Amino acid sequence: MEPILENVLSFYNKLTKKQRDLLKHNTHRYEFKQSEMLNHDRNECKGIEIIVSGQARVFISSLHGSQITLYRLFDNDVCILSAGCMLKNLDIPIEIEFEKDTEMYVIDNYIFKKICDENIHVKEFVLEELAMKFSDVMWLFNQYVFSNNANRLAEALIHHVSIQECMDLKITHEVLANDMGTAREVVTRLLKQFQKDKIVKLGRGKIEILDFEELKRI
């Protein structure tokens, strides 16, 4: 456990021995299967979550059940919003869907808050993580407000090419709809147009990118 904490938490070597011991003894290991969900509502605070290995999608849902993806977490990423309740006026009801089998460490929120209050390097880490996540969310907001659905779908496909590192994507229309914050029917209609334009080729549960350069120009 300690090598992971030292690698992921930039402040780890700037803690006192007592603080490091507190952190190690109050960090718990969990395993989640692909498609499992984890909810963070306003009545609980799980703590700082570290993705040791795997992949997870962080999203929010509307009262009507529609979703929009905020960002994804990969190996050695930290989910700071899961401990938002320990930060004043930051209370975000997020949800996490594990897109691959995932190993995760969770640092108890009250211990992390105690160390954060004592150590300026921990506070700096929290602020940096929040700034990066805020940047991700602002980019998403900009896409949602100022881009049309075709632009957003193209961006989503490019994002998944980067994740899967191939042009033959194993992905459903529903996943893309959740990433975009729109209806599945909208995605299906646009993909059919993309196929007609010979940008993609559609299959069952997969999308093959035929013209990546044209996709980037959309």
N, C-alpha and C positions, 0 to 999 in steps of 0.2 A: 504493500500500500504506500509506504513512504516514498519510493521512487516516483510513483505517479503524482503524488502531491507536490513533490519537489519540482517535477518537470512542468506541471500545469500551473501551479500557483507561483507567480513571479516573486512574491513576498516571502516565500517559505523560509529561505535561508536568512531572512532578516528578523525572524521571530526569536524570542527567547526560548530556551530549552523547555520551560514550563508551558509556553504557548504551543510549541510543537507537539508536546505530549498531549495537551488538551485536544488539539486538532486530530491527532492520530486516534485517540481513544474515543472520539465522538464522530468518527467518520464511518459510515456503514455501507456495505457492499450489497448491491441488488442486481438481479438479472431479469430482463424483460424479453419476451418473445416478440417476433415480428407481428405487427398489428395490435399489440396491447396498447392501452391508453392510460394516461396518468393525468388526473385533473388537479388543478390548483385553484380552489375557490377562495372567497374572501374570509372564510372561517378557519383556514389552516395555513400554516407556513412550514413547508417541508425542509427548507434550508437550501444551501448552495449545492447544485447538482453538477457532477463532472461526468461527461461521457468518456469512459475509458476506451471502449471500442463499440462500434455500431453506428447507427444513424437514427436521428429523431427529427420529427417535424413539430415545431412550436407554432400554435395557432390560437385564434380566438373564434368564438361562435356567437352568432346573433341569437336573439330570442326565438327566431323562427327556424333555427337549426343550420343556417348557412354558415360556411367557414371561410376564413382567409388565412393563408400561411404567413406568419411573420418572418420566420427564418428557419434554417435547418442547423442541426448540431451534428458534428462528426467527431472522430477520435480526438480526445484531449481538449474538447470544447467545454466551456463552462456555461451553465444556464443560471445567470444572475437573477433573472426575473422571478424564479421560483422562490427566492427569498425576499421578494419585494416588500413583504409586510414588515420586515425589520427596518426598512428605510422610510422615513417620514413622508407621508402623502404619496407613496408609491404602492398602489394596491390594484394589481392587474390580474383578473381571473383568466389565466392562460391554461391551455391544455397541450399535452404532448402525445403524439402518436409515434410509436417506435416502428420505423420503416425497415429495420433489420433487427435481428437478435442483438441485444445491447447489454453490455456490462456498465453499470453506473455506480459511482460513489456519491453519497449524500452526507454533507457536513451539517450537523444539527444547527439550526438557525440561532439558538440562544448562545451557543458556544462561539459561533462565527461573529455574532454581534459583540460579544464580550471582547474578543480579540481585536475586532475592528475598532472598538472604542479605545483600546489601549495602544494600538500600533498604527502610526501614520501611513506606513507602507501598505497596510491592508486597506485603509481608506482610499489610497491612491489607486489600488488595484480595482476596487469596486467602482470608482468613478470612471476609470478607463473602460471597464467592461460595459458599464451603462452607456457611455458615450458611443461605443461601437454598435451596441444593439439599437440605440436611438437612431444612429445613422442608417442602419438597415431598415428600420421601420419608416423613417422619413423617405428613403428611396422608394419603398413600397407605396407610401402615400402619394408621392409624386407620380408614380406609374398609374395608380388608381384614378387620380383626379385629372391628369393632363394627357394620358395616353388612351387611344381607343382599344377596343378588345383585340383587334388583330395585332397591334403592337405588343400588348401584354401577353398574348399567346405565344408570339415569336420569342419574347424574352423568357417565358417559362420553358419553352422547348430548348433554347440555348442553355439555360440553367441546368436542365436535366442531362444534356449532352456532356456538360462539364462534370456532373456528378457521376454519371455512368461510364464516362470516358469512351463513348462509342456513338455511332450514328444510328444504331438499331435499338431504339429505346423500348424497354419493357415498362409500359406505363399505360394507365387507363385515362379515359376522358374525365372521370370523376376526380382523379388526383390533380389534373391540370385545372379543373374548375375550382377546386379548393385553393390551389395556389393563387389563382386569379381573383377569387372572391366573386365568382359569377356562377351562372347556372350551367349544368352539364350540357344542356341542349345548345347553349351558345357556343361552347367549345366544339361540339360535334359539327355544327353548321360551319364554323370557321375551318375546321380540319378538312372537311369535304371540299371547301373552296381551295385550301392549300394543296390538296391532292389534285384537284382539277388543274391548278397552276403548275403541277409537277414539282412542287417544293417538298412534299412528303408522300409517302405511300402508307396507307392504313392497313393494319392487320388486326387480328383478335388479340387484344391486350398488348399491342405493340405499335409503334410508329417508327417507320424508317425515314430518316432525313435524307432526301435526295439532292437538295440544293441548299447547302449551309450558307453560302454567301448571299443568296437571295433572302434567306431567312433573316440574316443580320441587317439587310436593307429595309425590311418591313417597318 
